[in-house]
Amino acid sequence: MPKPKTGTIIWTDLTVTDATRISEFYKSVVGWEKVPLSMGAYNDYSMNEPADGQTIAGICHARGNNNYLPPQWLPYIIVDNLDVSIEKCVALGGKVLGEKRAWEDMHYCLIQDPAGAYVMICG
């Protein structure tokens, strides 16, 4: 599969202390279907569109590698070069939170812009 265009939002997720309760909230309020995703000792959740079952978001527990993530919806945005974007973030007054992480053939990192908003950048 080709890499999405630079600037494309490819994913969004929410990391909270009680993903089970919050996933039920979104199931009830917006109608998403909830699919458990085993993390070993607990489940995180894929949230799917009810019409076609397409996974559109994730709701995760703030545990393990995710314990530092803020409890807000985080979009994941494609960048040309993750290392260069991280350097530019810091040079322009932003912050890098946590370490670069890998998922399949991609790496990603949480940044905070100078206004205080968070986003994941992926490359």
C-alpha positions as MATLAB code, in Angstrom:
seq = 'MPKPKTGTIIWTDLTVTDATRISEFYKSVVGWEKVPLSMGAYNDYSMNEPADGQTIAGICHARGNNNYLPPQWLPYIIVDNLDVSIEKCVALGGKVLGEKRAWEDMHYCLIQDPAGAYVMICG';
ca = [
       0.000    0.000    0.000;
       1.456    3.416   -0.895;
       2.280    5.897    1.853;
      -0.495    8.486    2.326;
       0.180   12.053    1.191;
       2.060   14.368    3.523;
      -0.387   16.237    5.747;
      -3.023   13.483    5.645;
      -4.723   12.558    8.925;
      -4.524    8.765    8.962;
      -5.896    7.935   12.406;
      -7.326    9.366   15.593;
      -7.447    7.925   19.058;
      -8.221    8.784   22.630;
      -6.239    7.513   25.610;
      -7.986    7.647   28.997;
      -7.825    5.964   32.391;
     -11.081    4.024   31.811;
     -11.333    3.113   28.125;
     -14.162    0.651   28.819;
     -16.450    3.346   30.227;
     -15.475    6.001   27.689;
     -15.905    3.626   24.734;
     -19.435    2.929   25.998;
     -20.018    6.702   26.149;
     -19.089    7.125   22.467;
     -21.050    4.015   21.504;
     -24.158    5.565   23.091;
     -23.623    9.197   22.082;
     -22.372    8.886   18.475;
     -23.418    5.331   17.591;
     -20.011    3.775   17.003;
     -19.730    0.016   17.337;
     -17.179   -1.084   19.900;
     -14.756   -3.941   19.169;
     -12.402   -5.133   21.922;
      -8.716   -5.263   21.051;
      -6.768   -7.497   23.430;
      -3.767   -5.896   25.082;
      -3.085   -9.019   27.164;
      -4.404   -8.217   30.642;
      -7.054   -5.763   29.388;
      -8.856   -4.566   26.266;
      -8.509   -1.356   24.327;
     -11.217   -0.680   21.748;
     -11.529   -0.120   18.029;
     -14.514    2.080   17.301;
     -16.273    1.201   14.072;
     -18.874    2.841   11.880;
     -22.133    0.950   12.361;
     -23.076    0.940    8.652;
     -19.988   -0.759    7.216;
     -17.937   -1.839   10.229;
     -14.929    0.234    9.136;
     -12.627    1.052   12.044;
     -12.408    4.827   12.346;
     -10.916    5.492   15.772;
      -9.381    3.898   18.828;
     -10.027    4.327   22.536;
      -7.144    3.130   24.691;
      -6.319    2.775   28.359;
      -3.623    5.105   29.708;
      -1.403    2.188   30.746;
       2.069    0.934   29.889;
       3.494    2.777   26.866;
       0.392    4.967   26.750;
       0.471    6.260   30.335;
       1.873    9.678   29.328;
      -0.681   10.465   26.612;
      -3.121   13.296   27.324;
      -6.842   12.452   27.592;
      -7.841   14.140   24.339;
      -8.495   13.043   20.782;
      -5.152   12.814   18.987;
      -4.981   12.930   15.196;
      -2.069   11.132   13.534;
      -0.655   13.198   10.644;
       1.751   11.995    7.938;
       5.010   13.970    7.535;
       7.741   13.570    4.893;
      10.511   12.879    7.394;
       9.726   12.276   11.063;
      13.195   13.220   12.348;
      13.212   16.501   10.407;
       9.688   17.342   11.617;
      10.711   16.632   15.231;
      13.686   18.991   14.868;
      11.471   21.705   13.350;
       8.922   21.256   16.148;
      11.543   21.985   18.802;
      13.160   24.820   16.807;
       9.775   26.537   16.451;
       8.942   26.381   20.167;
       7.093   23.072   20.322;
       7.809   20.082   22.539;
       8.404   16.409   21.861;
       6.763   14.144   24.439;
       7.899   10.576   24.889;
       9.990    8.626   22.418;
       9.484    7.773   18.782;
       7.430    4.613   18.582;
       6.977    2.028   15.834;
       3.768    0.629   14.390;
       3.986   -1.745   11.444;
       6.323   -0.026    8.933;
       5.838    3.480   10.342;
       7.190    5.505   13.259;
       5.295    8.172   15.159;
       5.815   10.674   17.951;
       3.669   12.903   20.165;
       4.384   16.607   19.873;
       2.895   19.703   21.479;
       2.675   22.924   19.504;
       3.588   26.308   21.037;
      -0.106   26.948   21.848;
      -0.268   23.734   23.908;
      -2.198   21.480   21.482;
      -1.089   17.876   20.983;
      -0.806   15.843   17.773;
       0.941   12.657   16.655;
       3.224   12.990   13.659;
       4.011    9.894   11.584;
       6.617    9.072    9.018;
];
